[in-house]
Amino acid sequence: MNSTLMRKSQRSGDSTWSLPAQASTTLRVGPGPRVLQVQEGRLWLTTAGTDDEAATDLWLEAGESVDLADGLVVVMEAWPAARYQLMVPPSACKRGQSRHSTLNRFVGWMTELVRHRAPVLAPDRRYAH
């Protein structure tokens, strides 16, 4: 097998992925939102900017997580190497989800779409171990 054809991000275990040192990868979130949690190392995340808003950068260390909106495109780089999980948050599951919360997410999504703004990344420590 030609090693140059292998993906930079390697899956190890049920939901844990590895990104080797000095490697980057593009993550297209979806379908639905996700939670990215760093298990080991550090990740540098960058979203694309728009005409109205600058690109967003975020550093995450082991134990930190961030909510990623559906449709968001994020470039990730490991420093020096990293292991991370990409999970479906409970709020994205249909079971037990109220109609009101679904409507709120839809209104929020439409508001962002109308504004032509990329969703902002912010660290979320709710999922930290």
FIKOLZA-1660 file (N, C-alpha, C; in steps of 0.1 Angstrom, whole numbers, plus 5000, padded with zeros to 4 digits):
% residues 129
   i   px   py   pz ch aa at
   1 5008 4988 5000  A  M  N
   1 5000 5000 5000  A  M CA
   1 5009 5012 5000  A  M  C
   2 5006 5022 4992  A  N  N
   2 5013 5034 4991  A  N CA
   2 5010 5043 5003  A  N  C
   3 5020 5046 5011  A  S  N
   3 5018 5054 5023  A  S CA
   3 5014 5068 5020  A  S  C
   4 5018 5073 5009  A  T  N
   4 5014 5087 5005  A  T CA
   4 4999 5089 5003  A  T  C
   5 4992 5077 5001  A  L  N
   5 4978 5078 4999  A  L CA
   5 4970 5077 5012  A  L  C
   6 4977 5074 5023  A  M  N
   6 4970 5073 5036  A  M CA
   6 4966 5087 5040  A  M  C
   7 4955 5088 5047  A  R  N
   7 4950 5101 5053  A  R CA
   7 4959 5105 5064  A  R  C
   8 4960 5118 5066  A  K  N
   8 4968 5124 5076  A  K CA
   8 4962 5121 5090  A  K  C
   9 4949 5122 5091  A  S  N
   9 4942 5119 5103  A  S CA
   9 4938 5104 5104  A  S  C
  10 4943 5097 5114  A  Q  N
  10 4941 5083 5115  A  Q CA
  10 4931 5080 5127  A  Q  C
  11 4922 5071 5124  A  R  N
  11 4912 5067 5134  A  R CA
  11 4918 5056 5143  A  R  C
  12 4916 5057 5156  A  S  N
  12 4921 5047 5165  A  S CA
  12 4911 5045 5176  A  S  C
  13 4903 5034 5176  A  G  N
  13 4893 5032 5185  A  G CA
  13 4879 5036 5180  A  G  C
  14 4869 5036 5189  A  D  N
  14 4856 5039 5184  A  D CA
  14 4854 5053 5179  A  D  C
  15 4858 5063 5186  A  S  N
  15 4856 5077 5182  A  S CA
  15 4868 5086 5184  A  S  C
  16 4879 5080 5186  A  T  N
  16 4892 5088 5188  A  T CA
  16 4900 5088 5175  A  T  C
  17 4904 5100 5171  A  W  N
  17 4912 5102 5159  A  W CA
  17 4926 5107 5163  A  W  C
  18 4936 5105 5155  A  S  N
  18 4949 5110 5158  A  S CA
  18 4954 5119 5146  A  S  C
  19 4960 5130 5150  A  L  N
  19 4966 5139 5140  A  L CA
  19 4981 5140 5143  A  L  C
  20 4990 5135 5134  A  P  N
  20 5004 5135 5137  A  P CA
  20 5010 5149 5137  A  P  C
  21 5022 5149 5143  A  A  N
  21 5029 5162 5143  A  A CA
  21 5031 5168 5130  A  A  C
  22 5030 5181 5129  A  Q  N
  22 5032 5189 5117  A  Q CA
  22 5022 5185 5106  A  Q  C
  23 5010 5180 5110  A  A  N
  23 5000 5177 5100  A  A CA
  23 4988 5185 5102  A  A  C
  24 4980 5188 5092  A  S  N
  24 4968 5195 5093  A  S CA
  24 4957 5187 5085  A  S  C
  25 4945 5190 5088  A  T  N
  25 4934 5184 5080  A  T CA
  25 4922 5193 5080  A  T  C
  26 4914 5192 5070  A  T  N
  26 4901 5200 5070  A  T CA
  26 4890 5191 5074  A  T  C
  27 4882 5197 5083  A  L  N
  27 4870 5190 5088  A  L CA
  27 4858 5197 5084  A  L  C
  28 4849 5190 5077  A  R  N
  28 4836 5196 5073  A  R CA
  28 4826 5189 5082  A  R  C
  29 4820 5198 5091  A  V  N
  29 4811 5193 5101  A  V CA
  29 4797 5189 5095  A  V  C
  30 4792 5177 5099  A  G  N
  30 4779 5174 5095  A  G CA
  30 4778 5159 5091  A  G  C
  31 4766 5154 5089  A  P  N
  31 4754 5162 5091  A  P CA
  31 4751 5164 5106  A  P  C
  32 4746 5176 5109  A  G  N
  32 4743 5180 5123  A  G CA
  32 4755 5185 5130  A  G  C
  33 4753 5191 5142  A  P  N
  33 4764 5196 5149  A  P CA
  33 4773 5185 5156  A  P  C
  34 4785 5189 5160  A  R  N
  34 4794 5179 5166  A  R CA
  34 4801 5186 5178  A  R  C
  35 4806 5178 5187  A  V  N
  35 4815 5183 5197  A  V CA
  35 4829 5177 5195  A  V  C
  36 4839 5186 5194  A  L  N
  36 4852 5181 5193  A  L CA
  36 4859 5182 5206  A  L  C
  37 4865 5172 5211  A  Q  N
  37 4872 5172 5224  A  Q CA
  37 4886 5166 5222  A  Q  C
  38 4896 5174 5227  A  V  N
  38 4910 5170 5226  A  V CA
  38 4912 5160 5238  A  V  C
  39 4918 5148 5234  A  Q  N
  39 4921 5138 5244  A  Q CA
  39 4936 5140 5248  A  Q  C
  40 4944 5143 5239  A  E  N
  40 4959 5144 5242  A  E CA
  40 4965 5154 5232  A  E  C
  41 4975 5162 5237  A  G  N
  41 4981 5171 5228  A  G CA
  41 4973 5184 5227  A  G  C
  42 4976 5192 5217  A  R  N
  42 4969 5204 5214  A  R CA
  42 4964 5205 5200  A  R  C
  43 4953 5211 5197  A  L  N
  43 4948 5214 5184  A  L CA
  43 4947 5229 5181  A  L  C
  44 4950 5233 5169  A  W  N
  44 4948 5247 5165  A  W CA
  44 4937 5246 5155  A  W  C
  45 4926 5252 5157  A  L  N
  45 4915 5252 5148  A  L CA
  45 4913 5266 5142  A  L  C
  46 4910 5266 5129  A  T  N
  46 4908 5279 5121  A  T CA
  46 4896 5277 5112  A  T  C
  47 4887 5288 5113  A  T  N
  47 4876 5288 5103  A  T CA
  47 4879 5299 5093  A  T  C
  48 4873 5298 5082  A  A  N
  48 4875 5308 5071  A  A CA
  48 4868 5321 5075  A  A  C
  49 4873 5331 5071  A  G  N
  49 4867 5344 5073  A  G CA
  49 4857 5348 5061  A  G  C
  50 4850 5359 5063  A  T  N
  50 4841 5363 5053  A  T CA
  50 4845 5378 5050  A  T  C
  51 4837 5384 5040  A  D  N
  51 4840 5398 5037  A  D CA
  51 4838 5407 5049  A  D  C
  52 4829 5403 5058  A  D  N
  52 4825 5411 5070  A  D CA
  52 4832 5407 5083  A  D  C
  53 4838 5395 5083  A  E  N
  53 4843 5390 5096  A  E CA
  53 4856 5383 5093  A  E  C
  54 4866 5385 5102  A  A  N
  54 4879 5378 5101  A  A CA
  54 4878 5364 5104  A  A  C
  55 4888 5356 5100  A  A  N
  55 4888 5342 5103  A  A CA
  55 4889 5340 5118  A  A  C
  56 4885 5329 5123  A  T  N
  56 4885 5326 5138  A  T CA
  56 4895 5315 5141  A  T  C
  57 4904 5318 5150  A  D  N
  57 4914 5308 5155  A  D CA
  57 4911 5304 5169  A  D  C
  58 4913 5292 5173  A  L  N
  58 4911 5287 5186  A  L CA
  58 4921 5276 5189  A  L  C
  59 4927 5277 5201  A  W  N
  59 4936 5266 5206  A  W CA
  59 4928 5258 5216  A  W  C
  60 4929 5245 5215  A  L  N
  60 4923 5236 5225  A  L CA
  60 4934 5226 5230  A  L  C
  61 4934 5225 5243  A  E  N
  61 4944 5215 5250  A  E CA
  61 4936 5203 5255  A  E  C
  62 4943 5193 5259  A  A  N
  62 4937 5181 5264  A  A CA
  62 4926 5184 5274  A  A  C
  63 4915 5178 5272  A  G  N
  63 4904 5180 5281  A  G CA
  63 4894 5191 5277  A  G  C
  64 4898 5199 5268  A  E  N
  64 4889 5210 5264  A  E CA
  64 4881 5206 5251  A  E  C
  65 4870 5212 5249  A  S  N
  65 4861 5208 5238  A  S CA
  65 4855 5221 5232  A  S  C
  66 4849 5219 5221  A  V  N
  66 4842 5230 5214  A  V CA
  66 4830 5225 5206  A  V  C
  67 4819 5232 5206  A  D  N
  67 4808 5229 5198  A  D CA
  67 4810 5233 5184  A  D  C
  68 4808 5225 5174  A  L  N
  68 4810 5228 5160  A  L CA
  68 4796 5227 5153  A  L  C
  69 4792 5238 5147  A  A  N
  69 4779 5239 5140  A  A CA
  69 4779 5231 5128  A  A  C
  70 4767 5226 5124  A  D  N
  70 4765 5219 5112  A  D CA
  70 4770 5227 5100  A  D  C
  71 4777 5222 5091  A  G  N
  71 4782 5229 5079  A  G CA
  71 4794 5237 5080  A  G  C
  72 4799 5238 5093  A  L  N
  72 4812 5246 5095  A  L CA
  72 4823 5239 5089  A  L  C
  73 4833 5246 5083  A  V  N
  73 4845 5240 5078  A  V CA
  73 4857 5245 5087  A  V  C
  74 4864 5236 5093  A  V  N
  74 4875 5239 5102  A  V CA
  74 4888 5233 5097  A  V  C
  75 4899 5240 5097  A  V  N
  75 4912 5235 5095  A  V CA
  75 4918 5232 5108  A  V  C
  76 4923 5220 5110  A  M  N
  76 4929 5216 5123  A  M CA
  76 4944 5213 5121  A  M  C
  77 4952 5218 5130  A  E  N
  77 4966 5214 5130  A  E CA
  77 4970 5210 5144  A  E  C
  78 4978 5199 5145  A  A  N
  78 4982 5193 5158  A  A CA
  78 4995 5200 5162  A  A  C
  79 4996 5203 5175  A  W  N
  79 5008 5208 5181  A  W CA
  79 5012 5201 5193  A  W  C
  80 5022 5192 5194  A  P  N
  80 5029 5187 5183  A  P CA
  80 5021 5176 5176  A  P  C
  81 5015 5168 5183  A  A  N
  81 5006 5157 5178  A  A CA
  81 4993 5158 5187  A  A  C
  82 4982 5152 5182  A  A  N
  82 4970 5152 5190  A  A CA
  82 4961 5140 5188  A  A  C
  83 4954 5137 5198  A  R  N
  83 4943 5127 5197  A  R CA
  83 4930 5134 5201  A  R  C
  84 4919 5132 5194  A  Y  N
  84 4907 5139 5196  A  Y CA
  84 4895 5130 5193  A  Y  C
  85 4884 5134 5199  A  Q  N
  85 4871 5127 5197  A  Q CA
  85 4862 5137 5190  A  Q  C
  86 4854 5132 5181  A  L  N
  86 4844 5140 5174  A  L CA
  86 4830 5133 5177  A  L  C
  87 4822 5140 5185  A  M  N
  87 4810 5134 5191  A  M CA
  87 4798 5141 5186  A  M  C
  88 4787 5134 5186  A  V  N
  88 4773 5140 5184  A  V CA
  88 4768 5144 5197  A  V  C
  89 4765 5157 5199  A  P  N
  89 4760 5161 5212  A  P CA
  89 4746 5156 5215  A  P  C
  90 4742 5154 5227  A  P  N
  90 4729 5149 5230  A  P CA
  90 4718 5158 5224  A  P  C
  91 4721 5171 5223  A  S  N
  91 4711 5180 5218  A  S CA
  91 4708 5178 5203  A  S  C
  92 4717 5171 5196  A  A  N
  92 4715 5168 5182  A  A CA
  92 4707 5155 5180  A  A  C
  93 4704 5148 5190  A  C  N
  93 4697 5135 5189  A  C CA
  93 4682 5138 5189  A  C  C
  94 4674 5132 5181  A  K  N
  94 4660 5134 5180  A  K CA
  94 4652 5130 5192  A  K  C
  95 4657 5119 5198  A  R  N
  95 4650 5113 5209  A  R CA
  95 4651 5123 5221  A  R  C
  96 4640 5126 5227  A  G  N
  96 4640 5135 5239  A  G CA
  96 4642 5150 5236  A  G  C
  97 4642 5153 5223  A  Q  N
  97 4644 5167 5219  A  Q CA
  97 4631 5174 5218  A  Q  C
  98 4629 5185 5223  A  S  N
  98 4616 5192 5223  A  S CA
  98 4615 5200 5210  A  S  C
  99 4603 5202 5206  A  R  N
  99 4600 5210 5194  A  R CA
  99 4606 5224 5195  A  R  C
 100 4605 5230 5207  A  H  N
 100 4609 5243 5210  A  H CA
 100 4624 5245 5207  A  H  C
 101 4633 5235 5212  A  S  N
 101 4647 5236 5210  A  S CA
 101 4651 5234 5195  A  S  C
 102 4643 5226 5188  A  T  N
 102 4645 5225 5173  A  T CA
 102 4642 5238 5166  A  T  C
 103 4631 5244 5170  A  L  N
 103 4628 5257 5164  A  L CA
 103 4638 5267 5167  A  L  C
 104 4643 5268 5180  A  N  N
 104 4654 5277 5183  A  N CA
 104 4666 5275 5175  A  N  C
 105 4670 5263 5173  A  R  N
 105 4682 5260 5165  A  R CA
 105 4680 5265 5150  A  R  C
 106 4668 5262 5145  A  F  N
 106 4665 5266 5131  A  F CA
 106 4665 5281 5130  A  F  C
 107 4659 5288 5139  A  V  N
 107 4659 5303 5139  A  V CA
 107 4674 5308 5140  A  V  C
 108 4682 5302 5148  A  G  N
 108 4696 5306 5149  A  G CA
 108 4704 5304 5137  A  G  C
 109 4701 5292 5131  A  W  N
 109 4708 5289 5118  A  W CA
 109 4704 5298 5107  A  W  C
 110 4691 5301 5106  A  M  N
 110 4686 5311 5096  A  M CA
 110 4691 5325 5098  A  M  C
 111 4692 5329 5110  A  T  N
 111 4698 5342 5113  A  T CA
 111 4712 5343 5108  A  T  C
 112 4720 5333 5111  A  E  N
 112 4734 5333 5106  A  E CA
 112 4735 5332 5091  A  E  C
 113 4726 5325 5085  A  L  N
 113 4726 5324 5070  A  L CA
 113 4723 5337 5064  A  L  C
 114 4713 5344 5070  A  V  N
 114 4709 5357 5064  A  V CA
 114 4720 5367 5066  A  V  C
 115 4727 5366 5077  A  R  N
 115 4739 5376 5080  A  R CA
 115 4751 5372 5072  A  R  C
 116 4751 5360 5066  A  H  N
 116 4763 5355 5058  A  H CA
 116 4776 5355 5067  A  H  C
 117 4774 5351 5079  A  R  N
 117 4785 5351 5088  A  R CA
 117 4789 5337 5092  A  R  C
 118 4802 5334 5093  A  A  N
 118 4806 5321 5097  A  A CA
 118 4804 5319 5112  A  A  C
 119 4799 5307 5117  A  P  N
 119 4798 5305 5132  A  P CA
 119 4811 5307 5139  A  P  C
 120 4811 5313 5151  A  V  N
 120 4823 5316 5158  A  V CA
 120 4826 5304 5167  A  V  C
 121 4839 5301 5168  A  L  N
 121 4844 5290 5177  A  L CA
 121 4847 5297 5190  A  L  C
 122 4843 5289 5201  A  A  N
 122 4846 5293 5215  A  A CA
 122 4848 5281 5223  A  A  C
 123 4858 5281 5232  A  P  N
 123 4860 5269 5239  A  P CA
 123 4848 5265 5248  A  P  C
 124 4846 5253 5250  A  D  N
 124 4834 5248 5258  A  D CA
 124 4840 5238 5267  A  D  C
 125 4839 5240 5280  A  R  N
 125 4845 5231 5290  A  R CA
 125 4834 5222 5296  A  R  C
 126 4822 5222 5291  A  R  N
 126 4812 5213 5296  A  R CA
 126 4815 5198 5295  A  R  C
 127 4823 5195 5285  A  Y  N
 127 4826 5181 5282  A  Y CA
 127 4840 5177 5287  A  Y  C
 128 4846 5186 5294  A  A  N
 128 4860 5183 5299  A  A CA
 128 4859 5172 5310  A  A  C
 129 4869 5164 5310  A  H  N
 129 4870 5153 5320  A  H CA
 129 4875 5158 5333  A  H  C
% end
